[in-house]
Amino acid sequence: MNSKQRHGFSGTGGIFTLFFRVLSSLFSLLIKLFDKLKVFDKWLYALAMIVSSLMLPIVIGATDFALIKQDLTSCFDSELECQASNIRENWYGLFIAVCILGGAWGAIGTQKDSRTSIEYANQKKVENESLSQQVNEAEEQLQKERAKSAELQVSLVETFLNSTITYLELTAEDRVSLYFVFQHEFHLVARCSEDQHWKQPHRQKFPIDLGVIGQAWRKRICIVRNCPPYEPESEASYEKFMLDNFNYSKQMLAPLNMKSCRYYAESIADGSDTIGVIVFESVRKEFLDNHETNITEFMAKNSLLLSKLTRDAIERNQEVKIAIQGRTREHAINATDSEADEFEV
């Protein structure tokens, strides 16, 4: 076998041109097939590029490249008749061609796949931003709806308490307040009085172990009949009474806008659980003499309604806590802590 046949390079340029065209067409068909089937995708591209990159220098480095070049030059002067048999022996040229085309196909495919991945990532980023905006808008709308629900709940309780004041014929020196128990603290739901200064519906938390509401929660009913009125001549006696009976110091009493001397407080039950307290109070010494019997009858008739109003207030409070737990958690905690510094009897 001569050197032309030994190294696999013989024949004219037309034969090699035809050979490479056929091989190129074959790879084009394979690429289209893989693109349609999405079978091997980026892994095939990467494998083709890696194998071609590794095998091509190994094969070329293992032979005499100069001799190959010489054989290639002399090959163009050979007879056309010998091409069919020589091409069958050109495994070496075929291998190099496969490596070159495989590497090119792998590089093109990898670049294409990389571009597709970038476009997909950008598309997902836009979709995620749009989805995030929709979620934020939905949360804001939900917050508004819950705020409206909270306002309606407070309005409903205030309507009930105002009706109670009218029914019991209470005066501007009297007040009615409703509290619920949540996480071992009292929360004010609503407060009503004909005196606008005393009806302040503050959003406050109160210690569960202090004041008239604390005793009513523990003992079901707390009635205060003998507390001195808060007047200049009996101010010291009032402060001593509140400290001895309800653990309220002078500093705790100072911020209270209504320093009552008569109380009727009763717990509100939901089954076997105490869930709230309603407080009737007055600065009038004769308050209980005139209204205690009527209040007792009123509580007996409206215990179920009070239980429902209180239970609804607790459920609403839990929903608000869950809603603000994420974005406004720190703000909510700070606001709650500042409100907890205020005390109420």
C-alpha positions in Angstrom: 0.0 0.0 0.0 1.5 3.4 -1.0 1.7 6.4 1.3 -1.5 7.9 -0.1 -3.5 4.9 0.8 -1.6 4.4 4.1 -2.7 7.7 5.5 -6.2 7.8 3.9 -5.8 10.9 1.8 -6.0 10.4 -2.0 -8.3 11.6 -4.8 -9.4 14.8 -6.3 -11.0 17.8 -4.7 -14.4 17.0 -6.2 -14.6 13.7 -4.3 -13.8 15.3 -1.0 -16.2 18.2 -1.7 -19.0 15.7 -2.4 -18.0 13.8 0.7 -18.1 16.8 3.0 -21.4 18.0 1.5 -23.0 14.6 2.2 -21.6 14.5 5.7 -22.7 18.1 6.3 -26.2 17.3 5.0 -26.3 14.3 7.3 -25.4 16.4 10.4 -27.9 19.1 9.4 -30.7 16.4 9.3 -29.6 15.1 12.7 -29.6 18.6 14.2 -33.1 19.2 12.9 -34.2 15.9 14.2 -32.8 16.5 17.7 -34.3 20.0 17.8 -37.7 18.6 17.0 -37.5 15.7 19.4 -35.7 17.6 22.1 -34.1 14.3 23.0 -30.4 15.0 23.9 -30.6 18.8 24.1 -27.7 20.5 25.8 -26.0 17.3 27.0 -25.5 16.0 23.5 -24.1 19.4 22.4 -21.7 19.4 25.3 -20.7 15.8 24.7 -20.0 16.3 21.0 -17.9 19.4 21.7 -15.9 17.7 24.4 -15.2 14.5 22.5 -14.3 16.3 19.3 -12.0 18.7 21.2 -10.2 15.7 22.9 -10.0 13.3 19.9 -8.9 15.6 17.2 -5.6 16.7 18.6 -4.9 13.1 19.8 -5.3 11.6 16.3 -3.5 14.4 14.5 -0.6 14.4 17.0 -0.2 10.6 16.6 0.6 10.9 12.9 3.1 12.7 10.7 1.1 15.8 9.7 3.7 16.8 7.2 3.3 13.4 5.4 -0.4 13.8 5.4 0.0 17.1 3.7 2.3 15.6 1.1 -0.1 12.8 0.4 -2.9 15.2 0.1 -1.0 17.2 -2.5 -0.1 14.2 -4.6 -3.6 12.8 -4.3 -4.9 15.4 -6.7 -2.9 13.9 -9.5 -4.2 10.4 -9.1 -6.6 8.6 -11.5 -10.3 9.0 -11.0 -10.8 5.3 -11.2 -9.2 4.5 -7.9 -11.4 6.9 -5.8 -14.1 4.4 -5.0 -11.8 1.9 -3.4 -9.6 4.6 -1.8 -12.5 6.4 -0.1 -13.4 3.1 1.6 -10.0 3.1 3.1 -10.1 6.8 4.2 -11.2 6.1 7.7 -8.7 8.6 8.9 -10.1 11.4 6.9 -13.6 10.4 7.9 -12.7 10.4 11.6 -11.2 13.9 11.3 -14.2 15.2 9.4 -16.5 13.7 12.0 -14.5 15.3 14.8 -14.5 18.7 13.1 -18.2 18.7 12.3 -19.1 17.2 15.6 -17.1 19.9 17.5 -18.7 22.6 15.3 -22.2 21.2 15.9 -21.5 20.9 19.6 -20.2 24.5 19.9 -23.1 25.9 17.9 -25.6 23.9 19.9 -24.1 24.9 23.2 -24.2 28.5 22.2 -27.8 28.2 21.0 -28.8 26.4 24.3 -27.0 29.0 26.3 -28.9 31.8 24.5 -32.2 29.9 24.9 -31.5 29.5 28.7 -30.8 33.2 29.0 -34.0 34.1 27.2 -35.9 31.7 29.4 -34.4 33.1 32.5 -35.2 36.6 31.5 -38.8 35.6 30.6 -39.2 33.9 34.0 -37.8 37.0 35.8 -40.4 39.2 34.1 -43.1 36.7 34.9 -42.0 36.5 38.6 -41.9 40.3 38.9 -45.4 40.5 37.5 -46.6 37.7 39.8 -45.0 39.4 42.8 -46.7 42.6 41.9 -50.0 40.9 41.7 -49.5 39.2 45.0 -48.6 42.5 46.7 -51.7 44.1 45.2 -53.8 41.2 46.4 -52.3 41.5 49.9 -53.0 45.2 50.0 -56.6 44.7 48.9 -57.0 42.0 51.5 -55.6 44.3 54.2 -58.2 47.0 53.1 -61.0 44.4 53.3 -59.9 43.3 56.8 -59.6 46.9 57.9 -63.2 47.5 56.7 -64.3 44.3 58.5 -62.6 45.5 61.7 -64.3 48.8 61.5 -67.7 47.2 60.9 -67.1 44.9 63.9 -66.2 47.8 66.2 -69.2 49.8 64.9 -71.5 46.8 65.6 -70.2 46.5 69.2 -70.6 50.3 69.7 -74.1 50.2 68.5 -74.9 47.4 71.0 -73.3 49.3 73.8 -75.1 52.5 72.9 -78.3 50.6 72.9 -77.4 49.2 76.3 -76.9 52.8 77.7 -80.3 53.8 76.4 -82.0 50.7 77.7 -80.5 51.0 81.2 -81.0 54.8 81.2 -77.4 55.6 82.0 -76.1 59.1 82.2 -73.1 61.1 81.0 -71.4 60.1 84.3 -71.5 56.4 83.4 -69.6 54.3 80.9 -69.8 50.8 79.4 -66.8 48.9 78.0 -66.3 45.5 76.4 -63.0 43.6 76.5 -61.9 40.3 75.1 -59.2 38.0 76.4 -56.5 37.1 74.0 -53.0 35.6 74.7 -53.5 36.2 78.4 -54.2 39.9 78.1 -57.3 42.1 77.9 -58.0 43.9 74.6 -60.6 46.7 74.5 -63.2 46.1 71.8 -65.3 49.2 72.3 -66.3 51.8 74.9 -69.4 54.0 75.1 -70.6 56.9 77.2 -72.7 60.0 76.6 -69.6 62.0 77.7 -67.3 62.1 74.6 -64.2 62.5 76.8 -64.9 59.3 78.6 -65.9 57.1 75.7 -62.4 57.3 74.0 -62.2 53.9 72.2 -58.5 53.4 72.6 -56.9 50.3 71.1 -55.2 49.1 74.2 -54.0 45.9 76.0 -54.4 45.5 79.7 -52.8 43.1 82.3 -55.0 40.1 83.0 -54.3 40.2 86.7 -55.1 43.8 87.5 -58.2 45.9 88.1 -61.8 45.2 88.1 -61.7 43.3 84.8 -59.0 41.0 86.2 -61.2 40.1 89.2 -64.3 39.6 87.0 -62.3 37.3 84.8 -61.3 35.2 87.7 -64.5 35.3 89.8 -67.1 35.8 87.1 -68.6 39.0 88.7 -66.9 41.9 90.4 -69.1 44.6 92.1 -67.5 47.6 93.8 -69.9 49.4 96.1 -67.8 51.2 98.7 -64.9 52.9 96.8 -64.5 56.5 97.8 -65.2 59.0 95.0 -62.2 60.6 93.3 -62.6 64.1 94.8 -60.0 66.5 96.3 -60.9 65.7 99.9 -60.9 61.9 99.3 -58.2 61.5 96.6 -55.8 59.8 99.0 -58.5 57.4 100.2 -59.4 56.6 96.6 -55.8 55.8 95.7 -55.4 53.6 98.8 -58.5 51.7 98.0 -57.4 51.0 94.4 -54.0 49.9 95.6 -55.3 47.6 98.3 -58.0 46.0 96.2 -56.8 46.0 92.7 -53.0 46.5 92.8 -53.2 49.9 91.1 -50.6 52.3 92.2 -50.9 56.1 92.0 -48.7 56.1 88.9 -51.1 53.7 87.2 -54.1 55.7 88.1 -52.7 59.0 86.9 -53.3 58.5 83.1 -56.9 57.3 83.5 -59.3 59.8 82.2 -62.2 58.4 84.2 -61.6 57.5 87.8 -64.8 55.6 88.7 -65.9 54.7 92.2 -68.7 52.2 91.3 -68.3 49.1 89.1 -70.3 46.2 87.9 -68.1 43.8 85.9 -69.1 40.4 84.6 -67.2 37.8 82.6 -68.4 36.6 79.2 -68.3 32.9 78.6 -68.1 30.8 75.5 -69.0 27.3 76.7 -66.7 26.6 79.6 -64.1 29.3 78.6 -64.1 32.9 79.8 -63.4 35.0 76.7 -64.2 38.5 77.8 -65.5 41.0 80.3 -68.1 43.8 80.2 -67.7 46.6 82.6 -70.4 49.1 83.8 -68.9 52.0 85.8 -69.7 55.4 87.1 -68.4 58.3 89.1 -71.7 58.5 90.9 -72.0 56.9 94.3 -75.7 56.0 93.8 -75.0 54.2 90.4 -75.5 50.7 91.7 -78.4 51.6 93.9 -80.3 52.7 90.7 -79.0 50.2 88.1 -77.6 47.0 89.7 -80.8 45.0 89.3 -81.4 46.2 85.8 -77.8 45.3 84.8 -78.2 41.8 86.3 -81.3 41.2 84.3 -79.8 42.7 81.1 -76.8 40.4 81.4 -79.0 37.3 81.8 -81.0 38.2 78.7 -78.0 39.1 76.5 -75.3 36.6 77.5 -75.4 34.7 74.2 -75.3 37.9 72.1 -72.3 39.2 74.2 -70.6 35.9 73.8 -71.0 36.1 70.0 -69.8 39.7 69.8 -66.7 38.9 71.9 -65.9 35.7 69.9 -66.1 37.6 66.7 -63.8 40.2 68.0 -61.2 37.6 69.0 -61.4 35.9 65.6 -60.9 39.3 63.9 -57.9 40.0 66.0 -56.3 36.7 65.1 -56.8 37.4 61.4 -55.2 40.8 61.7 -52.2 39.4 63.5 -51.7 36.8 60.8 -52.0 39.4 58.1 -49.4 41.7 59.5 -47.0 39.0 60.6 -44.9 39.3 57.5 -44.2 42.8 56.1 -45.2 44.8 59.2 -44.3 42.4 62.0 -41.8 44.8 63.6 -44.1 47.8 63.3 -46.9 45.8 64.8 -44.8 44.6 67.8 -43.6 48.2 68.5 -47.1 49.6 68.3 -48.5 46.8 70.6 -45.7 47.3 73.1 -46.4 51.1 73.3 -50.1 50.4 73.8 -49.4 47.9 76.6 -47.8 50.7 78.6 -51.3 52.1 79.3 -53.4 50.6 82.0 -57.1 50.5 82.6 -59.3 49.5 85.6 
